[in-house]
Amino acid sequence: MGEAPRTWREMVDWMQGLLLRKTGHDVYWWAELARRQGFADNAALAAWLRDEHGVTGYSESAVSWEVFGYPDFMLRGADELFDGQYADRGHLRPLAEAILVWAETADGVTIQLRKTYVSLQSPRRKFAQVTAGTKSAVDVTLRWEGPPAERLEPVAVRGDDPFTWRVRLRSTEDVDDEFFALLAAALDQNR
């Protein structure tokens, strides 16, 4: 049985934990110190954290968000994120829901909801991404190794993007045993 869907909250918690491990101080300590400095914008805060304290990357972002506010989508729950993805495409929602049902019951799959897509992760790495790609289709991009299967379409991506294949789902008939076999194969390839 898979885990409950994850949101950005887990990422924020991880970033805050990283900050604490790296510096010995939690995000609230850093935010209070930064507020006393009176920074007007993120660039000044980031430069101060980097140059004066060696705090960069995810740790810096944790402080910045605590001082200047978190992006709205990072504060949303899983249901709210999913609702937002299909707010203007309700007819596609059952297709994506069927994929989530599969993912919730597949061994070793973690679901991560984001603002515009759902990420499916194996214990090793992300193997699929579910996106309301158009007003008429749900796109499932896959990290696929080996020869392409019949339903896979090549996708133009950046050079370093491993998601080079997709399955485009237009109706509930497309979400069939053959499609779930492709998902299972992608999962197995990425364990």
C-alpha positions, 0 to 999 in steps of 0.5 A: 500500500502506498503512502498518503499523497505528499505536498510541498509541506514535506519539502518545506519541513525537509528544508527547515531541517537542513537549515537546522542541521547545517547551522545549529539554528532553526528557521525561526531563529534565522527569520528573527535575526533577518527581520532585525536587519530590516531587509526590504527584499529577498536579494538583500536577504540572500546576499546577507545569508550567503556572504555573512553566514554561508547559508545558501540553497534550500536553507536560504529559501527556508529563511526567505519564505519565513521572512517574506511569506510562502508561495500560496501553493506551498501552503495548500493541502493535497486535495486543494492542489488536485482540485486546482489542477482540474478546476477548469477540466472536470471531465479529465479529473476521473482519468487522473483519479484512476491513476492516483488509485493505482499509485495508492495501491502500487507497492513502493509508490509515493504520490507528490502533488504539486501546483500543476502536476502530480509526481509518482515516485519510486523509492529511487526516483520520480518515474512518472508525472501526471499533468492536465496537459491540455483542455482535452487530455491528461499527459502522463510523461514517463522515465522510460528505458528501452524500446518504446511501447506502442502507446508511448509518444516521444516528447520534446524536452530539455537535454537533461530531462529524463521524461522523454515519453508520454501517454496522452489520455483523452477518455476513460477508455484510455485508462486501461490495463495496457496503460497500467502495465506501462506505468508498472513497467516504468515503476519497475525500471526505476526501482 
